[in-house]
Amino acid sequence: MEAVLSREQRPWVVLLDPGCFAAWSGAAGVAKVENVAVEAPPTRTTVTGVQAPKADEQTIRPDAKLLFVTGAGWTKKQADGAVHGAEAEALILGFLRATKSSLGGSKSLVDASGEGEAVLGFMTHLNQIGQTGSTPRHRKGLSTCCHGEEPHVVGWRFVNERRAINLDANCGWARGKADVLYVADAFEVMHHVNRLLGA
């Protein structure tokens, strides 16, 4: 339905529900197409260019073969008593670029920014996997620095092959939630894996 109004006062358009009146039975009308020249009003906005991230900076890839999930352990103090946020970012992004994996995160990691803790700059709530996050469907999943507790693991229910890297041999992944658990330092493991991928 189209209404053309020319009154200066506030116009009213009445819409009628089908069936209220008999259908039109007169001659068909002829529509005329009219070009209307429109002059845009002046704007104060100036477009100076467009900046967009490169396609390989995308971290959420639903079609990827591997889901790489990071936990809050990446932003905690390491064996030397210091936080290595920049190193963690470099390791994770290096792995994602080399494998074209999809990035996921635990709730504790994506919530860390709101608690004033160290964060990974590329991690957002869109990456969250679990009960209050997404439920991805990748064939394989690798969890790092994450405890594997039920609210997080419930998001893995469609991931067929599950592996985890954690320093705690008694974490949730070790209780039947992962096919393989590597009890190791994720920083060391990912350094080695990235070296192999770069070779």
Steps between C-alpha positions, in 0.01 A plus 500: 500500500631845414360836606597834346425786735525871430336662806709710733309376803588163651364241255308187592508178302224246566590135447210261452517131581425275200138390495356820647379622161432339167797478264538769233320402182556806279747558219870462574691818550827605334804581706736774384866493595635845570862594560533735793823695532618500860773727622670365808538748784855604586671275755776562748639149465796443273602149399878485493536126440402156618698287743415133533691209649665256264306183430762294683437700821157339531493286815154344477499250214199264510634296206844439651607142570637588846357697792785647708374605842692714746439517872581754769833329569652689207463830688602376846846507660727237350782294656725806527232692695424742217211542257599456135203648318688617191669163462165322542343717228791431263482123558124478458481725193801323345323167538171638361671650196694183425208258541200723409331366816202656669560669836290434807535612859383401845259725689766581760733626227249719315373640833852593614484840329211608722693398810806713425723200430739442211313424179565380147431795270325295231273304736135608528178351638427381145781246546348354819430127489271332751170514681475879469695516173494324167483131414736449205495198271863457398632149446795547736561714805814594693460667838793683660534645852137416575377279786229322302217558745147402399359849416779534243510142374124497427584723204727224364226240471510500118882495477596140418872490585604686815851566622618724780824644636501576872752492785239346732484122452174498696316769300154448352648385169670210680162372624388360168420830331799489263627216282860599574639724776854631471624589850740772394564874488292641213756775437776242440276272294372779276854640450602155374186454288539842337866421420389175332226681306748764382755242380 
